[in-house]
Amino acid sequence: MLEIRDLEAAYGPIVALHGVNLTIAEGEAITVIGANGAGKSTLLKTICGILKPRSGEIRFEGKPTIGLSSARMVQSGVALVPEGRHVFPQLTVRENLDLGAYYRRDHAAVRADLEAALDTFPILRERLSQPGGSLSGGQQQMLAIARAMMSRPRLLMLDEPSLGLAPAIVQQLGRIIQELNRGGATILLVEQNARMALRLAHRAYVLATGRVTRTGTGQELLDDPAVKASYLGGHSGT
């Protein structure tokens, strides 16, 4: 579904990604872990068209995507749940969800997807008329995921969904991400909560200072002594 070859991206003179290679097959849940500043968010921004890379190749479903706008990427089937959630605080929960389907014209299917999203996140059904900014952090994260799902993405990318949330909410989100994947969504998950992320992943990549330093199944990296020492010491599990 997604193929990245020799990807290099930079912010001015600061190179954030150095020759990154990554692949995702349809139906996989792929995790990218790494410390702050490793280039994880830069990778997602480059995939979805927010940041133009210096060099390299990105193909989604066999088609090159470098140069496409982020809006075109959404229309092509790629959705990003950004770090920090970024719900529209003054808009209601329902209006936030409607914006997720902005580019769609299959109105009956949109209504069905709205019901499916509210079934997945029942707390949002109770708060449809509330401003998005009035929700708790965990509820805003659920809204951000549901909003992305309203675009009916074939690839769902999540950037640090557990950031700043209570452990019980992190566990709940982990279960929901797993259910979305089992329901057919292809997932690219960027997380500092490495233990949770690796348990959800079919395969995983370790990113350090903009380079892929390790890759393997989620379980292989959970068992890797170097990964344990660097990334698993202080994280709670799901």
C-alpha positions, 0 to 999 in steps of 0.5 A: 500500500505504501512504499518509501524509498531513500526519503530525505526531508529537512527544515531549512539546513536541518536534515530531519530524515536521512534515507528512510525506507519503509513499506506497509502492506494493506491491512497491516498495523505498522509502528514507528518508535523513537525518542523526541526529535527522531523524525517521527512526526516529520515522516508522517508530515512528509507522507501526507503532503504537509512537508515536501521532501528533499529527495526520495520516493513515496508511492501510495497504492503504486502511484507517486505522491510527492508534490500532491497537496495534503488535501489531495492525499486525503482524497486519495485515501490517507488520513492523519490524526495529528499530534495534539489532536487539533480538534476545532474547539469552537465547533461542535463534536458533530461539526468536527465529524462532518468536516472529516467527510468534507471531500466526500459526496456519497452522503448515504455512506457518510451517514452510515460512517457517522453511525459507525464512528459513534458506535466505536466512540459512544461518548461522542454520541452523548456530546454531539452538540458540545463544543469540541474544546469542552471535551477532556483530552481523551475525548478529544483524541477519540474525536480526532480519530473519529474525524479522520475515519470519516474521510474513509481512509485506506491508510490511517496515520496516528501521531502520538495518540497517547500523549498526555493521557491517563493510563486507563485512556491509553489502554482504551485507545490501544484497544480501539486502534487494534479493533480498527485494524482488525476491521480492515484499516491499515494503520501507521502508528507513531508513538513514544509509548513503545510498549503499547505500540509494539504490542499493537504492531505487525511490524515496527521500525525504530527511528533515531536521528532521522534514520531507521536503525532497527526493524522487525515484528512488534514482538521481535522489537519487544524482545530486543535488548537494545530496544528494551534498554532505550525505549521500554524502561518507563512505559506502562503496558496495555 
